Amino acid sequence: MKLLIGRSILPGATIGIASPASPASRYSDILRGIAWWESHGYRVKLAEGALEKSDYFAGSPERRAKDLMALFEDPEVDAIQCLRGGYGSAEIIPLLDFDRIAKNPKAFIGFSDITALHCAILQFSGLATFYGPSLTSVGDPGFPEFTSSRLLSVLAGKTTGPIPHNPEDPFLGKMAPGKASGRLVGGCLSDLIHTLGTAWEVNLEEAIFIFEEVGSSPHGIDRALLHLTQAGKLKNVRGVAIGDLSGCEFDEGGGSPFPRTKNLEEVLQARLGGLGVPVVYGFPFGHGSHFATLPLGVTARLDGDEGSLEVTEAALSAGG
């Protein structure tokens, strides 16, 4: 399937907000997110049911799916951002019309639980999407300038080039040497595991596998990587680029009551270091303090010797 891309956007464009998973915890978080976009010259359009709440879902699966489809087909909407992650994205996938999404390609942005939608949209529509902050993230009073600038520059069309390093901690762990090119595919590790056995199962064939995680532990990461290995998902991967593993180390509270034996870096080295492909750890994307928005589905080059990840294929066409 030929890769589809949306159009770049500039101030004056409209950001459609969908709630495919959980609702916001506070209405003020939504207002702050809208204010952030408006302060940068953009308009915001909430989906009809974006503020609905049903237990830990943002409304029924039918409502959430209908809203997402409406934003893709709305000519006034130039890009779509998810209100937040949480839980529930996978529930709406069977209710989406991916042929209609393919006819209306536009930037789709979200992370964490939105991983399931990234996998499904790429697989069934062939559309490049963006692993980036949610509306409630941009509305956080502590939203970093690094994350803000990266998101806006990517949406403006600067989708190729090196992924910037964390400005507070630029160190990257070069766990396995070599150079490789492939499609960027991945997301939140635990959500990727839950795609296995579905029609939208993550496809890592000849891909640069990117992943991040939050609130797990060394043995939890170990279990997930073992699962992917035993499922054959890492057999033909071309490289692995690892983002934030927030709250997953023993000294961050991860792992109790299990024995504190292997740390995260030892787990990653043991499970990934012998794949024969470049592996680099510590890119700023995911649930950490800084987030470099990443396009998914496009070709990138991973250098395990230099510790760099460079996007080499445009994820948006000239627009504005």
C-alpha positions as CSV (number, residue, x, y, z in Angstrom):
1,M,0.0,0.0,0.0
2,K,1.3,3.4,-1.0
3,L,2.0,5.7,2.0
4,L,-0.5,8.6,2.3
5,I,0.4,11.9,3.9
6,G,-1.6,14.9,5.0
7,R,-0.8,18.5,4.4
8,S,1.3,20.7,6.6
9,I,-0.5,23.4,8.5
10,L,0.3,26.9,9.7
11,P,-1.4,29.4,12.1
12,G,-5.0,30.0,11.0
13,A,-5.6,26.3,10.4
14,T,-8.1,24.4,12.5
15,I,-7.2,21.6,14.9
16,G,-10.0,19.0,15.4
17,I,-10.1,17.4,18.8
18,A,-11.4,13.8,19.2
19,S,-11.7,11.7,22.4
20,P,-11.2,8.1,21.2
21,A,-10.2,6.8,24.6
22,S,-10.7,8.3,28.1
23,P,-12.2,11.6,29.0
24,A,-10.2,14.5,30.5
25,S,-10.0,14.5,34.3
26,R,-10.7,18.3,34.5
27,Y,-12.5,20.6,32.2
28,S,-9.9,23.2,32.9
29,D,-7.3,21.0,31.2
30,I,-9.3,21.2,28.0
31,L,-9.6,24.9,28.2
32,R,-5.9,25.3,28.8
33,G,-5.2,23.1,25.7
34,I,-7.5,25.2,23.5
35,A,-5.9,28.4,24.9
36,W,-2.5,27.0,24.0
37,W,-3.4,26.4,20.3
38,E,-5.2,29.8,20.1
39,S,-2.1,31.6,21.5
40,H,-0.2,30.2,18.5
41,G,-2.7,31.4,16.0
42,Y,-4.7,28.2,15.4
43,R,-8.4,27.5,15.7
44,V,-9.8,24.6,17.7
45,K,-12.9,22.6,16.9
46,L,-14.1,20.0,19.4
47,A,-15.8,16.9,18.1
48,E,-19.5,16.8,18.9
49,G,-19.0,14.2,21.7
50,A,-15.5,15.2,22.8
51,L,-16.7,16.0,26.3
52,E,-18.8,13.0,26.9
53,K,-18.0,10.6,29.8
54,S,-19.1,7.1,30.4
55,D,-17.1,5.5,33.3
56,Y,-13.5,5.5,32.1
57,F,-14.5,6.1,28.4
58,A,-15.2,9.3,26.6
59,G,-18.7,8.2,25.6
60,S,-19.9,5.0,23.9
61,P,-17.6,3.4,21.2
62,E,-20.2,4.4,18.6
63,R,-20.0,8.0,19.6
64,R,-16.2,8.0,19.7
65,A,-15.9,6.4,16.3
66,K,-18.5,8.7,14.8
67,D,-16.6,11.7,16.1
68,L,-13.3,10.6,14.7
69,M,-14.8,9.9,11.3
70,A,-16.5,13.3,11.3
71,L,-13.3,15.1,11.9
72,F,-11.5,13.2,9.1
73,E,-14.3,14.1,6.7
74,D,-14.8,17.7,7.9
75,P,-13.3,20.1,5.3
76,E,-12.9,22.8,8.0
77,V,-10.5,20.5,10.0
78,D,-6.9,20.6,8.9
79,A,-5.4,18.2,11.6
80,I,-6.7,16.0,14.4
81,Q,-5.4,15.8,17.9
82,C,-6.6,13.4,20.5
83,L,-7.9,14.9,23.7
84,R,-5.9,12.3,25.7
85,G,-5.1,8.7,25.9
86,G,-6.1,6.6,28.8
87,Y,-8.0,3.5,27.7
88,G,-10.5,2.6,24.9
89,S,-9.0,3.3,21.5
90,A,-8.9,-0.3,20.4
91,E,-12.7,-0.6,21.1
92,I,-13.6,1.8,18.3
93,I,-11.3,0.4,15.5
94,P,-13.9,-2.1,14.1
95,L,-16.3,0.9,13.8
96,L,-14.1,3.0,11.7
97,D,-14.2,3.3,7.9
98,F,-10.5,3.3,6.8
99,D,-11.3,3.8,3.1
100,R,-13.0,7.1,4.0
101,I,-10.0,8.0,6.2
102,A,-7.7,7.3,3.2
103,K,-9.7,9.7,1.1
104,N,-9.3,12.4,3.6
105,P,-5.6,12.2,4.7
106,K,-4.6,14.7,7.4
107,A,-2.3,14.8,10.4
108,F,-3.5,12.6,13.2
109,I,-1.7,13.2,16.6
110,G,-1.8,11.3,19.9
111,F,0.2,8.9,22.1
112,S,-0.1,6.2,24.8
113,D,-3.4,4.3,24.3
114,I,-3.7,6.0,20.9
115,T,-1.0,3.5,19.8
116,A,-3.8,1.1,18.7
117,L,-5.2,3.7,16.3
118,H,-1.8,4.5,14.9
119,C,-1.3,0.8,14.1
120,A,-4.8,0.5,12.5
121,I,-4.7,3.7,10.5
122,L,-1.3,2.8,9.0
123,Q,-2.3,-0.8,8.3
124,F,-5.8,-0.1,6.8
125,S,-5.5,3.4,5.4
126,G,-1.8,3.7,4.7
127,L,-1.7,7.1,6.3
128,A,1.4,8.4,8.1
129,T,0.4,9.6,11.6
130,F,2.2,11.4,14.4
131,Y,3.2,10.1,17.8
132,G,2.8,13.3,19.7
133,P,1.3,15.2,22.7
134,S,-2.5,15.2,23.4
135,L,-4.6,18.3,24.0
136,T,-4.4,17.9,27.8
137,S,-0.6,17.7,27.4
138,V,-0.3,21.0,25.6
139,G,-2.6,22.5,28.2
140,D,-0.3,21.6,31.0
141,P,1.1,24.7,32.7
142,G,4.5,23.1,32.6
143,F,4.4,22.2,28.9
144,P,8.1,22.5,27.8
145,E,9.2,24.9,25.1
146,F,11.2,22.0,23.5
147,T,8.0,19.9,23.1
148,S,6.0,22.9,22.0
149,S,8.5,24.0,19.3
150,R,8.9,20.5,18.0
151,L,5.1,19.9,17.6
152,L,4.5,23.2,15.8
153,S,7.5,22.8,13.5
154,V,6.6,19.2,12.5
155,L,3.0,20.2,11.7
156,A,4.4,23.2,9.7
157,G,6.1,20.6,7.5
158,K,9.5,20.1,9.0
159,T,9.0,16.4,9.3
160,T,12.4,15.2,8.0
161,G,15.8,15.5,9.7
162,P,17.3,14.2,13.0
163,I,15.2,13.6,16.1
164,P,16.4,16.1,18.7
165,H,17.9,14.9,21.9
166,N,16.5,15.7,25.4
167,P,17.7,19.2,26.2
168,E,18.2,18.3,29.8
169,D,19.8,15.0,29.2
170,P,21.2,14.6,25.7
171,F,23.0,11.3,26.5
172,L,21.8,8.3,24.5
173,G,22.7,4.7,25.2
174,K,24.2,3.0,22.2
175,M,23.3,-0.6,22.9
176,A,24.1,-2.2,19.6
177,P,26.1,-0.8,16.7
178,G,25.3,-0.5,13.0
179,K,23.2,1.6,10.6
180,A,19.8,0.7,9.2
181,S,16.9,2.3,7.4
182,G,13.2,1.3,7.6
183,R,9.7,2.5,8.4
184,L,9.1,4.0,11.8
185,V,6.6,1.8,13.5
186,G,5.6,1.5,17.2
187,G,4.2,3.4,20.2
188,C,3.5,2.5,23.8
189,L,4.9,-1.0,24.4
190,S,2.1,-2.3,26.5
191,D,-0.5,-1.1,24.0
192,L,1.5,-2.6,21.1
193,I,1.4,-6.0,22.9
194,H,-2.4,-5.8,23.0
195,T,-2.5,-5.5,19.2
196,L,-1.2,-9.0,18.8
197,G,-3.8,-11.4,17.5
198,T,-6.0,-8.6,16.1
199,A,-6.5,-7.5,12.5
200,W,-4.4,-4.4,13.2
201,E,-1.5,-6.3,14.8
202,V,1.6,-4.2,14.7
203,N,3.7,-4.9,11.6
204,L,7.5,-4.7,12.4
205,E,8.7,-6.3,9.2
206,E,11.8,-4.4,8.0
207,A,10.8,-1.5,10.4
208,I,12.7,0.7,12.8
209,F,10.8,-0.3,15.9
210,I,10.2,2.6,18.3
211,F,8.7,2.2,21.7
212,E,8.2,3.8,25.1
213,E,6.4,2.9,28.3
214,V,5.1,4.3,31.6
215,G,4.6,2.8,35.0
216,S,6.0,-0.7,34.3
217,S,9.2,-2.3,35.7
218,P,12.3,-4.0,34.4
219,H,10.6,-7.4,34.6
220,G,7.5,-5.9,32.9
221,I,9.6,-4.6,30.0
222,D,11.4,-7.9,29.9
223,R,8.1,-9.8,29.7
224,A,6.8,-7.6,26.8
225,L,10.0,-7.9,24.8
226,L,10.0,-11.7,25.3
227,H,6.4,-11.8,24.1
228,L,7.3,-9.9,20.9
229,T,10.3,-12.1,20.4
230,Q,8.3,-15.3,20.8
231,A,5.6,-13.9,18.5
232,G,8.2,-13.5,15.8
233,K,7.8,-9.7,15.7
234,L,11.5,-8.9,16.1
235,K,12.8,-11.5,13.6
236,N,13.1,-9.1,10.7
237,V,13.2,-5.7,12.5
238,R,15.9,-3.4,11.1
239,G,16.6,-1.4,14.2
240,V,15.2,-0.4,17.6
241,A,14.9,3.2,18.9
242,I,13.8,3.4,22.5
243,G,12.1,6.4,24.1
244,D,11.2,7.3,27.6
245,L,10.6,4.4,30.0
246,S,9.0,6.6,32.7
247,G,8.5,5.1,36.1
248,C,9.8,1.8,34.9
249,E,13.1,1.5,36.8
250,F,13.3,0.0,40.3
251,D,14.5,3.2,41.9
252,E,11.4,4.9,40.3
253,G,9.1,2.5,42.1
254,G,8.8,-0.1,39.3
255,G,9.1,-3.7,40.1
256,S,7.9,-4.2,43.7
257,P,7.5,-6.9,45.1
258,F,9.7,-8.7,42.6
259,P,13.5,-9.0,43.4
260,R,15.5,-6.0,42.3
261,T,17.9,-7.8,40.1
262,K,18.2,-6.6,36.5
263,N,17.8,-2.9,35.8
264,L,16.2,-1.5,32.6
265,E,19.5,-1.2,30.7
266,E,20.4,-4.8,31.4
267,V,17.0,-5.9,30.3
268,L,17.2,-4.0,27.0
269,Q,20.7,-5.2,26.3
270,A,19.8,-8.8,27.0
271,R,16.6,-8.8,24.9
272,L,17.6,-6.5,22.0
273,G,21.4,-6.4,21.9
274,G,21.7,-9.7,20.2
275,L,19.3,-9.0,17.3
276,G,22.1,-7.9,15.0
277,V,20.6,-4.5,14.4
278,P,21.3,-1.1,15.8
279,V,19.7,-0.3,19.1
280,V,19.7,3.1,20.7
281,Y,18.1,4.0,24.1
282,G,17.0,7.4,25.4
283,F,15.2,9.4,22.7
284,P,12.8,12.0,24.1
285,F,9.4,10.7,23.2
286,G,6.6,9.2,25.3
287,H,5.6,9.9,28.9
288,G,8.7,11.8,30.0
289,S,9.3,15.4,30.6
290,H,10.1,16.2,26.9
291,F,8.4,15.0,23.8
292,A,9.9,15.1,20.3
293,T,6.8,14.4,18.1
294,L,7.6,11.5,15.7
295,P,6.0,10.7,12.4
296,L,5.0,7.0,12.0
297,G,5.0,5.0,8.8
298,V,7.7,7.1,7.1
299,T,11.3,5.9,6.4
300,A,14.0,6.8,8.9
301,R,17.7,6.0,9.4
302,L,19.0,4.7,12.7
303,D,22.7,5.0,13.5
304,G,23.8,2.8,16.4
305,D,27.4,4.1,16.2
306,E,26.5,7.8,16.4
307,G,23.4,7.4,18.4
308,S,21.1,9.2,16.0
309,L,17.6,8.8,14.4
310,E,16.9,10.7,11.3
311,V,13.6,10.8,9.4
312,T,14.3,10.7,5.7
313,E,10.8,10.7,4.2
314,A,8.3,13.5,4.4
315,A,5.3,12.9,6.5
316,L,3.3,15.9,5.3
317,S,3.1,17.7,1.9
318,A,3.3,21.4,1.4
319,G,0.1,23.0,2.6
320,G,-0.4,25.9,5.0
